[in-house]
């Protein structure tokens, strides 16, 4: 099994479960930007940073029976719930994957909305720019989200804490 797949399994073990594909993408991206060893490449997409590699790996892990995927009808659309299966637990126990404890940051992200995680991940995607330029870019590419100054302040605070982590 590839090391990158095993790192994702360790992520799911620490997360218990992740509800939503978009949320999954944003959480892994934020953890990667926080220095955790995820290698998936991201490009900018409609909902912010997106990794086709991550989607493919999740699909492969589901097909192997290591990650479970439950599709649930939610207010007119489908939502996906992901979790580490018993098979995955067994494999992970045998694998030698050195992944640091991510639970603190994951719990922090878990308490946030998907809209907030989309904002933070988009801001991180443009991190080479100044704070003012980042906010301008976000307001341009995410104009329909109607982010407020308060949203940006909360996101900058989250990013500062995350980088100190």
VMD Tcl script that draws the C-alpha trace (Angstrom):
set ca {
  {0.00 0.00 0.00}
  {1.27 3.42 -0.82}
  {2.34 5.70 2.00}
  {0.03 8.52 0.87}
  {-2.99 6.22 1.14}
  {-1.92 5.15 4.63}
  {-1.58 8.81 5.70}
  {-5.17 9.42 4.62}
  {-6.27 6.38 6.60}
  {-4.47 7.81 9.66}
  {-6.34 11.08 9.03}
  {-9.68 9.23 9.11}
  {-8.69 7.32 12.24}
  {-8.02 10.61 14.03}
  {-11.11 12.32 12.56}
  {-13.52 9.45 13.34}
  {-15.70 10.59 10.44}
  {-15.94 13.41 7.93}
  {-19.28 14.56 6.57}
  {-19.10 16.13 3.12}
  {-16.74 15.87 0.17}
  {-16.06 19.61 0.14}
  {-15.32 19.55 3.87}
  {-12.92 16.62 3.38}
  {-11.05 18.49 0.62}
  {-10.75 21.66 2.72}
  {-9.65 19.86 5.90}
  {-6.85 17.93 4.17}
  {-5.73 21.12 2.39}
  {-5.65 23.13 5.64}
  {-3.75 20.33 7.40}
  {-1.28 20.21 4.50}
  {-0.78 23.98 4.74}
  {-0.26 23.50 8.51}
  {2.72 21.27 7.83}
  {1.16 17.81 8.00}
  {2.67 15.42 5.42}
  {-0.04 15.23 2.77}
  {1.35 15.17 -0.76}
  {-1.80 15.72 -2.82}
  {-1.52 18.55 -5.34}
  {-4.27 21.15 -5.36}
  {-5.56 23.53 -8.00}
  {-8.14 26.27 -7.68}
  {-11.70 25.11 -8.30}
  {-15.22 26.44 -7.93}
  {-15.26 25.77 -4.16}
  {-11.65 26.78 -3.55}
  {-8.61 24.49 -3.48}
  {-9.42 21.03 -4.87}
  {-7.30 17.90 -5.34}
  {-8.20 15.35 -7.99}
  {-5.48 13.13 -6.43}
  {-7.28 13.22 -3.08}
  {-10.59 12.28 -4.71}
  {-8.91 9.38 -6.52}
  {-7.18 8.11 -3.36}
  {-10.43 8.26 -1.39}
  {-12.19 6.30 -4.15}
  {-9.39 3.70 -4.15}
  {-9.54 3.35 -0.34}
  {-13.32 2.92 -0.53}
  {-12.95 0.26 -3.25}
  {-10.43 -1.59 -1.07}
  {-12.85 -1.49 1.85}
  {-10.49 0.57 4.05}
  {-12.66 3.69 4.05}
  {-16.44 3.57 4.24}
  {-18.60 5.98 2.26}
  {-22.25 6.48 3.16}
  {-24.40 8.52 0.76}
  {-27.24 10.32 2.53}
  {-30.09 12.41 1.14}
  {-29.94 15.85 2.76}
  {-32.41 18.65 1.88}
  {-32.62 17.83 -1.82}
  {-28.97 16.90 -2.36}
  {-26.70 14.01 -1.44}
  {-24.10 14.25 1.26}
  {-21.25 11.79 1.80}
  {-20.03 10.50 5.14}
  {-16.53 8.97 5.32}
  {-15.00 6.82 8.05}
  {-12.24 4.27 8.61}
  {-13.59 0.71 8.44}
  {-12.53 -2.25 10.59}
  {-10.49 -3.51 7.62}
  {-8.84 -0.12 7.44}
  {-8.14 -0.17 11.20}
  {-6.51 -3.58 10.83}
  {-4.37 -2.50 7.91}
  {-3.35 0.72 9.61}
  {-2.30 -1.18 12.75}
  {0.12 -3.21 10.57}
  {1.37 -0.24 8.54}
  {4.24 1.85 9.82}
  {2.85 5.33 9.21}
  {4.44 8.15 11.13}
  {1.70 10.77 11.19}
  {1.64 13.38 13.92}
  {-1.41 14.00 16.06}
  {-3.82 16.14 14.04}
  {-6.77 15.89 16.43}
  {-6.41 19.38 17.94}
  {-6.59 21.14 14.59}
  {-9.24 18.72 13.31}
  {-11.46 19.41 16.33}
  {-11.03 23.14 15.70}
  {-12.02 22.67 12.04}
  {-14.89 20.40 13.01}
  {-16.44 23.24 15.01}
  {-16.43 25.47 11.91}
  {-18.87 25.62 9.00}
  {-17.96 24.40 5.53}
  {-18.32 28.00 4.32}
  {-15.68 29.07 6.86}
  {-13.31 26.24 5.85}
  {-13.79 27.26 2.22}
  {-12.81 30.83 3.14}
  {-9.72 29.75 5.11}
  {-8.53 27.33 2.42}
  {-9.04 29.94 -0.30}
  {-7.08 32.50 1.73}
  {-4.28 29.95 2.22}
  {-4.27 29.25 -1.51}
  {-3.38 32.91 -2.12}
  {-0.98 33.18 0.84}
  {1.89 34.58 -1.24}
  {-0.03 37.86 -1.52}
  {-0.47 40.59 1.10}
  {-3.43 40.38 3.47}
  {-5.24 43.11 1.54}
  {-4.60 41.37 -1.81}
  {-5.77 38.02 -0.39}
  {-9.05 39.54 0.77}
  {-9.51 41.29 -2.59}
  {-8.91 38.02 -4.48}
  {-11.30 36.11 -2.21}
  {-14.01 38.74 -2.68}
  {-13.50 38.47 -6.44}
  {-13.49 34.67 -6.82}
  {-16.02 34.08 -4.03}
  {-18.32 37.06 -4.55}
  {-21.48 34.95 -4.06}
  {-20.39 33.95 -0.55}
  {-20.78 37.53 0.73}
  {-17.92 37.27 3.22}
  {-17.86 40.07 5.79}
  {-15.00 41.84 7.58}
  {-15.90 39.75 10.61}
  {-15.54 36.55 8.54}
  {-12.08 37.66 7.40}
  {-11.02 38.60 10.94}
  {-12.10 35.19 12.25}
  {-10.33 33.45 9.35}
  {-7.07 35.39 9.86}
  {-7.17 34.51 13.56}
  {-7.73 30.84 12.70}
  {-4.78 30.93 10.25}
  {-2.51 32.55 12.86}
  {-3.39 29.82 15.40}
  {-3.03 27.12 12.77}
  {0.46 28.30 11.74}
  {1.54 28.41 15.40}
  {0.36 24.81 15.79}
}
mol new
graphics top color blue
foreach p $ca { graphics top sphere $p radius 0.5 }
foreach p [lrange $ca 0 end-1] q [lrange $ca 1 end] { graphics top cylinder $p $q radius 0.2 }
display resetview
